[in-house]
Amino acid sequence: MTPDSVQSLIDQLREEAEMDRPNDLTPDVGIVMGSDSDLATMAGGKGKRPGAYAALADELGFEEQTDYADAPDARFTFETFVCSAHRTPELMYAYAETAADRGVDVIIAGAGGKSADLPNMTASIAYPLPVIGVPVQEKSVDSVIGMPQGAPITAVDAGKSFNAALSAAQILARQHDELRDRLVSYHEALQTEVGEVSRDLHELGTPGFKDAYWEREE
């Protein structure tokens, strides 16, 4: 028997799929993970490298949509769910099955452990919607990338949900010039930072650079 907490989410997803909301009022990116313990990797923080949340919200100006019927003012949005492939397969299936009808254009799916099946199963069910897999741990890589021919999934390296979010934005940018401009600006800022660091290293010399940069970061 499916618990009420899970069934209510399944019913909600299916009801939303019937709403036929305009695309600019629905989440552009769906982020799903197998457990809330994966959130540190998928969102970043607490000593972890920046995650998908940081890439979308902090770098590219997306807002998180927490109410399907009440979209934020931002043009580009994302949503976040926990959908365990092993503990709540019905919820995983419902999310993947309804994603396109709910207006989601690309899914980022993260999972850990040796049996990290959520990205693969989501990709199979949501096909042809693109799914970007994130192995939460090194031991999850083989499971996430091990899709057979004809059942594709795009994947990033272990823990790099930030890159998964950038890839999702690149997919969306093919249809949205505004988002393409944001991606270009982000990349140009990275280039500028490298140029500035390189000049400082050269002109300050290694000891002076270490004093100026490394002590500042401690």
C-alpha positions in Angstrom: 0.0 0.0 0.0 1.3 3.5 -0.9 1.5 5.8 2.1 -0.7 8.8 2.1 2.3 11.2 2.0 3.5 9.6 -1.2 0.1 9.1 -2.8 -0.8 12.8 -2.2 2.3 13.8 -4.2 1.5 11.4 -7.0 -2.0 12.8 -7.2 -0.7 16.3 -7.1 1.7 15.7 -10.0 -1.0 14.1 -12.1 -3.5 16.9 -11.4 -0.8 19.5 -12.4 -0.2 17.6 -15.6 -3.9 18.2 -16.5 -3.7 21.9 -15.9 -2.2 22.9 -19.2 -0.4 25.9 -17.8 1.6 28.3 -20.1 5.3 27.3 -20.4 6.5 30.5 -18.9 4.6 29.7 -15.7 5.9 26.2 -15.2 9.2 25.0 -13.9 11.8 24.9 -16.7 14.1 22.5 -14.8 13.2 19.6 -12.5 15.7 18.5 -9.9 15.1 15.1 -8.3 17.2 13.2 -5.9 17.0 9.8 -4.3 17.3 11.0 -0.7 17.4 14.3 1.2 20.9 13.3 2.2 21.8 14.0 -1.4 20.8 17.6 -1.0 24.3 18.7 0.1 25.6 17.6 -3.3 22.7 18.7 -5.3 22.4 22.2 -3.6 25.8 22.7 -2.2 26.8 24.2 1.2 28.1 22.8 4.4 31.6 22.5 3.2 30.5 21.0 -0.2 31.3 22.5 -3.6 28.6 24.7 -5.1 25.7 22.6 -6.5 22.9 22.8 -9.0 21.0 25.3 -6.8 23.9 27.7 -6.7 24.3 27.5 -10.5 20.7 28.1 -11.2 19.7 30.6 -8.5 22.9 32.4 -7.8 24.7 32.5 -11.1 21.8 32.4 -13.7 18.9 34.1 -12.0 16.5 31.2 -11.8 14.0 31.1 -8.9 12.8 28.0 -7.2 9.1 27.3 -7.8 7.5 25.7 -4.8 3.8 26.2 -5.8 2.9 24.9 -9.3 -0.1 27.1 -9.5 1.7 30.3 -8.3 4.9 30.8 -10.3 7.6 33.3 -9.2 8.1 36.5 -11.1 11.3 35.2 -12.6 11.1 34.0 -16.2 13.2 30.8 -15.5 12.4 28.6 -12.7 13.2 25.1 -11.2 11.6 22.7 -8.8 13.0 20.1 -6.4 11.7 16.8 -5.2 12.9 13.6 -3.5 11.9 10.5 -5.5 13.7 7.4 -4.4 13.8 4.7 -7.1 13.9 2.0 -4.5 11.7 3.2 -1.7 9.1 5.2 -3.7 9.1 3.8 -7.2 5.5 4.9 -7.8 6.5 8.5 -7.0 9.5 8.3 -9.3 7.4 6.9 -12.1 4.7 9.6 -11.6 7.3 12.4 -11.7 9.0 11.2 -14.8 5.8 10.3 -16.6 4.2 13.7 -15.9 7.2 16.0 -16.3 6.7 17.0 -19.9 3.0 17.6 -19.4 3.8 19.7 -16.4 6.0 21.9 -18.6 9.4 20.7 -17.4 11.9 20.9 -20.2 14.9 19.1 -18.7 15.5 17.0 -15.5 18.5 16.8 -13.3 18.5 13.6 -11.4 21.0 12.8 -8.6 21.5 9.5 -6.7 24.2 7.9 -4.6 25.3 4.4 -3.6 26.2 1.5 -5.9 22.7 1.1 -7.1 22.0 4.7 -8.2 19.1 3.9 -10.4 17.0 7.1 -10.2 18.7 9.0 -13.1 18.5 5.9 -15.4 14.9 5.0 -14.6 13.8 8.7 -14.8 15.5 8.9 -18.2 13.7 5.8 -19.4 10.3 6.9 -18.3 10.6 10.6 -19.2 12.0 9.9 -22.7 12.4 11.9 -24.9 12.8 14.6 -22.3 16.5 15.1 -21.6 17.8 13.9 -18.3 21.2 14.8 -16.8 22.4 12.4 -14.2 24.5 13.3 -11.2 26.4 10.5 -9.4 26.4 11.7 -5.8 29.4 9.6 -5.0 32.3 8.1 -7.0 30.8 4.6 -6.5 27.6 5.8 -8.2 29.3 6.7 -11.5 29.1 3.3 -13.2 25.4 2.9 -12.3 24.4 6.4 -13.6 26.2 6.2 -16.9 25.4 2.5 -17.6 22.4 3.0 -19.9 22.1 0.6 -22.9 22.2 1.8 -26.5 19.0 3.5 -27.4 18.2 4.6 -23.9 20.4 7.7 -23.5 21.3 9.8 -20.5 23.7 12.7 -20.2 25.8 12.6 -17.0 28.4 14.6 -15.2 31.2 13.6 -13.0 30.6 12.5 -9.4 29.2 15.3 -7.2 29.3 18.0 -10.0 25.6 19.0 -9.9 26.7 22.5 -10.6 27.8 21.4 -14.1 24.6 19.5 -14.5 22.7 22.7 -14.0 24.8 24.6 -16.5 24.2 21.8 -19.0 20.4 22.1 -18.4 20.6 25.8 -18.9 22.5 25.3 -22.2 19.7 23.0 -23.4 17.1 25.7 -22.6 19.3 28.5 -24.1 18.8 27.0 -27.6 15.3 28.5 -27.4 15.8 31.4 -25.1 18.3 34.2 -26.1 18.0 35.8 -22.7 19.3 32.7 -21.0 22.0 32.3 -23.6 23.2 35.8 -22.7 23.3 34.9 -19.0 25.4 31.9 -19.8 27.8 33.9 -21.9 28.1 36.6 -19.2 28.8 33.9 -16.6 31.5 32.4 -18.8 33.0 35.8 -19.5 33.2 36.5 -15.8 35.1 33.2 -15.3 37.5 34.3 -18.0 38.0 37.7 -16.5 38.7 36.2 -13.1 41.4 33.9 -14.5 43.0 36.8 -16.4 43.1 38.9 -13.2 44.6 36.0 -11.2 47.2 35.3 -13.8 48.3 38.9 -14.0 48.5 39.1 -10.2 50.5 35.9 -10.0 52.9 37.1 -12.6 53.4 40.6 -11.2 53.3 39.8 -7.5 55.4 36.7 -7.8 54.6 33.5 -6.1 55.4 34.6 -2.5 53.5 37.9 -2.9 50.5 36.1 -4.6 50.3 33.6 -1.7 50.3 36.4 0.8 47.6 38.3 -1.1 45.3 35.4 -2.0 45.8 32.5 0.2 45.8 34.4 3.5 42.7 36.2 2.4 40.9 32.9 1.8 41.8 31.4 5.2 
